[in-house]
Amino acid sequence: MTVADFIADQRTSHHVPHAVSCRALEVSQSWFYKWLGRAPTARDERRADLALAVREVFDRSGGTYGSPRVHVELRERGWRVSKNTIAKIMAELGLAGRVKRRRRSLTRQGKRPVAPDLVRRTFTAPAPDVAWCGDMTEIVTDEGKLYLATWE
């Protein structure tokens, strides 16, 4: 968002007159009105085209590509643009690639010793109330993590 966009937004969102916003931001009102009426520059048009291309590559990847991979795709298409510019455009558009999740195994030896296997991987009990087992699972949702615990 540019300074002029901000000034115009203050008028519509918060009923702040342009004169007050211009005075507070130390810009002249004539500059503001000149900026409002101007046609988009070549740089503005290129930036808009680049934003469309970034959105297209991101959507075609199924929302998985981050800025480095989007950058590679655009370079292959002939765009001359830096990784930082792609990252900034993606941030402005609210796009973020998916992070690769490390898989964890609880049955392999790691830094800590593995819990003793008291049932020797035999999950059938000879009688009721002889062997108990339980499990805990983490479920990632849009609102945060949920934990599901069961036992039998």
Phi, psi and omega in degrees: 000130180274173180298317181294321176298319179298316180297315180296322180293323179297325179294314184281322185277320188238008178058035177269123181299150180302321182299318180293315180297317180297318179296317181294325181266003177058047172234152181279152179294327179296322177298316181300312182291327176295319181293323181297323185272357186280155177279154179297141180280171178298324179295317178299318180294319178297319180296321178294318177297320179295319179297321177296319179294320177298314180299319181295313179298317181297315181293321179294334179278359183077021180079019183260334185287137170266185184298323180297317182286325175296320179300314180299315180300315182291325176297321178294333178276355176105002178286137173254102186206152181271161178298322182294324178295318178298316180299319180294318179295318179297322178294318179297324180276353180076028181261136177216132179288162178281140179274136176293129181266133175285133178274137179245142175241131182268354181261352179268151178292131179233218179287329179256154178291149180286145178298146182295141180270090186287338180258004179050043177061019175258113188257017174249132182261144180290335182208163177297150178061028177260316180228136178243147174220157180212167179211149177229131183234139176262128180243119181272124178239174178295333183266357180134191183271142173241147178241130180246120180244135178227155173209157181213000000 
